């Protein structure tokens, strides 16, 4: 509720109180109106503080209650490579470390946690960043993460950590272009850039980690590009690491939408984009 609403309620209450009938001034600068405004402002500030406090408590409950999925996610995002765990706790000993050193040690930049379809294991997808590109963590770091998992996870709860190279994405797209703006090779005539390719890269960055790729959303993104009149996504396929042999499997067609097995995608190339008039 706004300050004005609180003040109006106070004025209504004042009007209903016969002992305050002498307060009749209609001036906004009258002492009694200013006092009610100050009180209304104070009440509104207190209400905001209570709302903020409730939000913070709700967040703490969801992320700190042991073995809830948000708690497990925070467990991995707060993992510190090269630091010792405090005995019998899931906290690291940061004695003598600077804020910069602590932040640099948090090598897991992305994490998604879900139960398996059977509900018998927890699936943890993780990734880091190299040169601002989502990437899997190196083997030596994964060794430390496995050891960390053994020490902090609940007894009898199996965790499956997925630290794969990105799912590959192959696209066949027809772009109906405005020949006054984009040439037959997809280049913007004025800037010399390739706006459709740039929009595709932007779209991949905008996808949340372990988020659902929707073909319609991709088409909408491209249709918003200046010089693009119409978009037809004729084929979208992906393939991902097969855990059995640690190699990519066969390409499969994406029907409407798909969540990446690794948690993220990488476009194979732009060879499947054609530009028509």
Secondary structure, DSSP 8 states (H G I E B T S, - for coil): --HHHHHHHHHHHHHT-GGGTT-----TTSHHHHHHHHHHHHHHHHHHHHHHHHHHHHHHHHHHSTTSHHHHHHHHHT--TT--B-TTSS-B--TT--HHHHHHH----EEEEEE-TTSSEEEEEEEEEETTEEE---HHHHHHHHHHHHHHS-TT-EEEEE----EEEEEEEEEEE-TTTB-TTS-BTTT---HHHHHHHHHHHHS-TT-EEEHHHHHHHHHTSTTEEEEEEEEEEEE-EETTTTEE---EE--SEEE-SSS-EEE--STTEEEE-
